[in-house]
Amino acid sequence: MESNHQNIDYTDYDRITDTLMFLSPNIKLCFTVALSKKDKMGNRAHIHMDMEYPSKFHDQNTARSIKRDINYYFTIDNSLDFGNGLVLRPQDVEILKMLLNQQILPWFFGANRVFGIKEDKLYIKEYGGSVIYAQSDYKFISFDPIVFTYEDGKFKEGIRIYLNSQDAFADLDIDRFMQFVNIIKCTDMYNAALTMINYVKIPPYGINVWRNVGLGSGGYSNEYNSRANNRSTGLGSASNDFLNSK
């Protein structure tokens, strides 16, 4: 039986997620704001709470205020392994930004650039190895420079991003990688969360309802293909043995 969308309220939603970019057919970067959580008794608690207490004003008996408990984060999600994504909270993003600025972007720009041209071909010089941001032995992202080759034989600087293992990765040319860099470095996470919360409060609700009917229902490779123009990737001489060196 279909639910009555007219009865849906802002407080009925548990989260809001924006898809920011597709890194590969199966891996995407998202931003999520949690709108509810479990309280100490295991019950659902919404981020919005009205408070009532005796007023300090002589002409008012009751004072009211609003308290919000806001939780927001980036995620890198893998549609082929839903439980094997990565959550990037503000503290994680600050460390990742330092790695981007100090170790990864110099691969592409400046005196320590690792790309060179030999016989009209782009190649990768010797470099210091993978750059890894690890939250644990099982949760990490790793970066390696690659030569990104298009279907027409043209090539460009690129990067391979591993997600938690060597089996899950995304290859980006420098243009798409700089899109990733811009999102990570320039997003004001708190203000983005507030904007998304305000969006949730605006009806109508129950629009384009999707219902989870199985693990295979979440694919989005066609959307990626339309955005990425079916580019192919050729690896350069980069070493990818970071798991063996941990």
C-alpha angles and dihedrals in degrees: 000000000000117000120241104252090194088071095054114112133192089253092059093073120093099193146350122218131190119200105222103180144339114241094184138345089281106025125070139171116232140173119219135188116198111221098186141022141179117278124215091279093051093254125133115268121188121218090242118076127173114214124205124190140146112296122241089214120093094222095050130064099190130042122199134199139167126235124190130193104203124192119180137165148153118253131198104207131195113205091200092057111026095183094051104070129114129246117212113196123185093273091051092049092054091055092045090051090054091051091049093050100040105033115011107040091050086066087070105029136040138011094323095055110149097203122091140169122240123171089348091304128115114234139170120247123214111290139174098270136254121342109225133192105194127186091177140336089283104034118062146111123224132195132209130171115243139177105250111212123195126214091256091058096256117131140204140177112281146164137227117218116199119204114208094316144024089257095066116056144136127217116211132180116229093266095056091040090056088053088056091047092050093052094048096043102038106037114108094213097196095049091044088054092050092050091051092048090052089051091054090055093058115088152238099092133189094052119160092349114207120193124202107243099165145325092282092059096080103067120134105169094122090059091051093048092054091052099042097044092228095286119180128212135224119196121231127210095290118139113235100184095115094127091059092050098051 
